[in-house]
Amino acid sequence: MATRRVLIMGAAGRDFHNFNTVFRNDIGTEVVAFTATQIPYIDDRRYPASLAGPNYPDGIQIFDESELPRLIRERDVDDVVFAYSDVRHEYVMSKGSEVMAAGANFLLLGPDATMLDAKIPVVAVTAVRTGVGKSQTTRAIAGALKELGKRVVAVRHPMPYGDLEAQRVQRYATLEDLDRYDCTIEEREEYEPHIMSGTIIYAGVDYGEILQQAQAEADVLLWDGGNNDLPFYRPTVHIALVDPLRAGHELRYHPGETNLRMADVVIVNKMDSAQPDQVAQLDETIARVNPGATVVHANSTVSVDDGVSLQGKRVLVVEDGPTLTHGEMKIGAGVVAAQRGGAEIVDPRPWAVGTIEETFRKYDVGAVLPAMGYSEGQLAEMEKIIDAADVDLVVIGTPIDLRRVIDIRKPAVRVRYDLDIIDGEPTLQDILKPVL
């Protein structure tokens, strides 16, 4: 039987996991290339031999996705596996059409092929879109489990933008670990809140090895999903968040719709910002596509550090980058706090430079500054924009305090979201019963 030649389309995360779980030890297939998109600085490198295994002594080359048709033809590709998230269904099938026009099969791998089984209970927090509120939810769930006497270890969806071999397994227990692993802003935004609340968190590239280490020091594993991707570990309780501010998106994006249909619990977040008709539309959709799910309604409560008044101030708002870009949101905790606090939000685009100026041109993010810290150069660009902006105050709406990684010389204040389940709804303890 001839060996099937496979190419995996990804964005430095799901693609590597699919390779590790499905193809790495399969002698009937040969993965001839990865392609990369969405994230800067990850193409034109190689998945190392130490991770790829003995069947790939030279590792596997990673190319920019724009080279996909050429690679299919020149490398005689039989099957192309699509392996990244938070994209429209139409986008997925457009890529499928591009692949098929070049002569190859277009494949999606499902949960049974790619989920790993843990020896302890797993709570998975996923979403239908980026920016729905997974971070605040995972913090709340970790806190609830600890109050019930459980040892909780979080495992975060991968973000390996650096040295893949060095990032095989990463364990974060202190803020110093963030520096030791040379984390980007996006990584810090996800890891730091867990560390600050006393939760150990794992991430990396090889989620089989991560599972073995993480479950050895926990009673419950907490899968902290990225984008709207599916869990890598088979959940005991699968929680999916939906966003009434983007009602309708839950059925239009891959693989978020799969999460909605699979979930044991669906949390309708941001009730305090949504209109009744938006919530009603979501409730109807959930009842139709996943009638067996437990539905919970919650607020995203915004708070300003130290009770600082924003009234009448000209403010520059910095928000989480991915939420604004491929998440397509124009507001986050910073904007909500500024609007409710009576501040004047100043558009940062007149001072934009470099790659962040390119981000403004590529994405309609509104009058906010996206935290795009994938490199030292981008961090320097953020400093330059903030320095130049004619404002009284910088409102930091990112999950971390940016002052830890860049020098903000203007007065600045942090704001944050917290999950607040509405009275009368099923509590966190109610939805966590299967792991207790």
N, C-alpha and C positions, 0 to 999 in steps of 0.2 A: 504493500500500500504506500502510495507516494506521500511524502511529508507535505502538510499544508503550510503555506507561507502566509504569515499573519502580520499585519501592521496595526498598532494601537494608537488611536487618536486620544490625546489627553491634555492635562494641564498641571502635571507634577502632583499627582495625588491618586485618584481613582485608577488611573492608567497603570501605575506601578502596582497597586494592590491587585488589580485584575491579572496582571502578569504573574505576580507571586503566587496567587491562589489557583489559577487555571492553567497557565502555560509553562511555568518555570521547569517543571519536572515532566512535562508531556513530550515524550519522544516522537509523537505523531505530528507535532507542529514545530515550526521554527518562526519565532518573532524576528522579523528582519529590520524593523525600525519602530520608533515612537515618533509621533508628531506632537508639537506643543503649541498652545494658544492661551489667551486670557491673561497670563501672568508674564511680566517682563523678565528678561535675563535667564530664561530656562531652556531656550532652544540652543542648538549648536553645542551640545555637550553629550555625554554618554552615560547610560545606565551601567554602573560598574560591574565588572565580572564577579566581584565578591558578593554582590547582591543578585546577579543574574543566574549564578549557579554554574555547575560544571559543563552544562550544554552550551554555554556562551563564554568561552575563555577570553574573548576580546570585548565582552560587554555588548551593549546594543546602542547604536547611535540615535540621538534625538535630533529631529529636524523641525524647522518651522512648518506649521500646518499649511502654509501657502504652497509648499512643495508636494502636497499630497498626490495630485494626479501623476506627476512625474515619477514619484516613488512607486506608485502602483504599477506603472508600466515597466520601469527599468528594473524593478526587483521582483517582477512576476508575482505580485501579491494575489493570493486567493481570497482572503477574508480581511476586512477592515473592521475593527472593534471600536465603537464609539464609547469613550470613557471619561466624560466630564459633565458638569452639572450647571443648573440654573440657566438654561437656554430654552427658548420657545420650541414648542413641538414642530412648528414650521421650519425652524432653523435646523433641527435634527434631521428632518426628512430632506431638506435642501442639501445637507452634507451627504445624506444617503444617495441622493440623485447624482451628486458629483462623483461619489465613489463608484456607483453602478455604471455611470457613463464611461468610466475608465476601465470597466470590465470586471471589477471585484464584487464579492458579496459584502453586504453591510449588516453588521451584527450588533446587538445589545445583549450583554450578559445579565442574567437575573439574580435575585437574592440567593436562591439555592446553590448556585454555582460559586458565589463569591463571599457569602457570609461564613465566618468562622464561629465554631461553637465553644463557649467558655465553660469552665467547670463550676462557676458560681453565677448567681443571677446577674442579669444585665438590664439596665434601664437605658434606652436609647432616646435621645432628644433630637428630632429632625424638624424639617420645615418644608413648606411649599415654595418659599422664596428666601433669598438672602435678606437679612434685616428685619425678620419677623420678631425676634426676641429670644433666640436660643440661649444666648449667654446668661441673661437674667434668669431664665428658667432652669438652666443647669445649676446655677448658684443656689437657687431656692431648693431644688431637689436634693442637692448635696447637703444643704443645711438640715432639711427635714430628716434625711436618713441618719445623719450624725446624731440628731436629737433622739432618735430611736435606738441609739447605741451601735449603729453599723459603722464599720470601717469602709470608707468610700475612696476609691481611686478613679479619677477621670481619665479617659482616653480620648484625645482630640483627633478629629479628622486631619489628614496630613497637609502640611504646607512646606515641603522640603525644597527650598529655593537655593540652598547652598551646596556644600559638599555632601553628596548623597551617601557615600560610604560612611562618613563621620556621623550622619544623621540616621543611621539604621535604627537605633533605639535611643530615645532621649527621655530622661526622667527629670522633671522639674519639681523641686521642693522649696527652693529659696529664690529670691530675686537675683542673687548672684548667678544662678543657673542660666538666667536669660542672657547675661553677658557672656558666660562661658560658651554657650551655643551660638553666640553672635546673632541673636534673633532680630528679624525685621519687625517693623511696627505692627504689621498684621499678626505675626506670631505673638508678640507681646500682648496685643489686645485680647487674645484668646487665653493665654496662659496666666497672665498676671492676676486677673480676678480670682482664679482658683488658688493661686499661691497665697494671695492676701487673706483668703478665708480659711487657710490651713488645709487645703485639699491638694494632695499629690496628683500631678498630671503627667501622663505619658503622651508622646507623639513620635513621629519619625517616618520611616519608609517601610520596614518589614513588620506588618501588623500581626503576623504569626508569632514572631519573637517577642513583640511588645505584649501580646496577650499572655504569654507564659510568665513574663516578669510581673505584669500588673496584677494578675489575678492571685499571685502568690502573697500579696500584701493587702488584700481587700476581702470584705464580705460581699460587697456589691460593686460591680463595675458600672460606671456612668459614661455612656458613649455620648460625646459632645460633638454633634454633627457640624459639618461645614457646608456652606452654601445651602442647597436643598438636596444634598446627596443622600443615598441610602446608607443605613448602618453597615459597617464592616463586620460587626459581631451580631449574632442572632439574638434579638432582644427577648427578655422575659416580659417586659412592658415596653411597648413602642409608643412614644408620644410625638405627635406631629403638631406644629404650630401653624396657624393660618392668620392672615392679616386682613382685617376688614377694610383698611385703607387701600388695599389692592384687590378688592373683591373681584373675582373672576380669574385672577392669576392662578388660583389653585388648580384649575383645569387646563391651563395653557402652557405650563412649563415642565420640562424634563429635568430630573425624575421626581419633581415635587408632587405631581399628581399620584405617582406610585406610593409615596409616603402617605398621602391622604387616604388612599384606598386600603393600605396595609395597617394603619395605626390602630392600636387598642384605645388610645386616648387622643382626642383632638382639642387643643387649647385655642380658643378664639381670643387673641391678645389685643391690646390697644383699645379696649372698649371705651376708655375715657376720651379717646380722640375720634372715635368713629361715629357715623350717623346711623340711626336706627335702620334705614333701608339697606345699608351696607351689611350690617350684622344679620338682618333677615335673609339677605341673599346668600350669605355664607352658611347660615343654619340650614337653609333649604338644600344647598348643595351637599353638605355633610350628610344630611338625612337620606339623600338620594344615592350617593356613591358609597357610603360606609355606614349603613343604618345601625350596625352593631357597636359602633364606637361610643365610648363615654365622652360627652362633650362638656368642656369646662370654659367658662367665660372669665376673663381676667383683665385688669387694668395694667398699663405700664406707667407706674408712678414715677414722676420725674422730681429730682431733688437737686438743690444747689448747695455746694459745700459751704459750710459755715454760715449759711443763711444770707449770703451776699445779695444785696439788692441790685437788680439790673435796670430798674426804672430810669428811663431817660438816657441811658448810656448808648453810645455808638459802639457796636460790638462786631468782632470778627468771629464767626462760628466755625469750628473745626469738627468735622464728623468722620465717622468710620468710612474709609475709602471704598471697600467693596460694596457696602450698602448703597452708596451713591452711584457707583459705576454700573456694574452688571446687575446690581440689585434694583436700579431704576428708581430709588427713593430720592426725594429732595429735602426730606426732613429726618431728623433724628432727635436724640435727647437735647442737643444744643439748641436747635431751632425751636423746639417746643418750649424749652425753658426761657429763651429770649422773647418769644412771642407772648407767653403768659406773664413774663416779668416786666413787660412794657419797654423793652429795649428796641433800638433801631439797628436792624441787621444790615451791615455794610457788605456790598458785593466785593469779593477779593479779586475778581478777574482782571481789573485794571493793573494789578501788580503781579500777575502770574508770569512765571518764567519756566523755561526748560521743559522737562517731561510733564510737569504739572500743568503747564499751559497746553500741552498736547492733550492731556486728560480732559481739560475743559472743552477743547475742540471736538474730541471724540464722543464725550458723554454729556448729556443734558443734566448736569447735577444741581443747577440752580445757584443761588447766591451764597454758597458755603464753600469752605476749603476742604477738599478730601485729603485725609491722612494717608499719603501714598509713600510709605517709608520702606521701599524694597531695597534701597541702596544708600550708601553714604551721600551720594550726589542728590538723591531725592530729599533726604533729611536737610541738606544744606539749602535746597530750593525752598522747602517749607519755612526754614528760618528767615530766609531773605524776603519771602512774601509777607510773613507776619511782621517783620521789622518795618517794611515799607508801608503797610496798610495804615490809613489815617483813622484810627479807632481809639476808643478809651479803654477797651477791655477785650481780652481774648476769652471766648467761651469754649471750653474743651469738652466736646460731647463724645469723645472716643472712649472705649472701655478701659483705657489706661490713662495715666497722667503723662501727657506728652512731655512735661518738663523733666521727666527722667531721661529722655533720649535726645531732646533738642533744647537749645538755649532760647527760651522765650523771655525777652527783656521787657515786654509790656506787662502791665497787670493782667493776671489771668485767674480764672476760676473754673473748677470742674463741675460738671453736672452728670447725672447718671439716671438710668432707668432701673426700677426694681419690679419684679412680678408681684402683683397683688390680686389674688383670687377673690372674686366677688362673693360676699356673704350669701349663703344658701346654695352655692355650687359645691360639687364634690371637692373635698380638700386634697392636698398633696398626699396625706396619709391614706385617704380613700383610694387614690389611683395607684399608690405604691403597694397595696396589700399583697399582690402576687409575689413580691420579692421579700416580704416580711415574714 
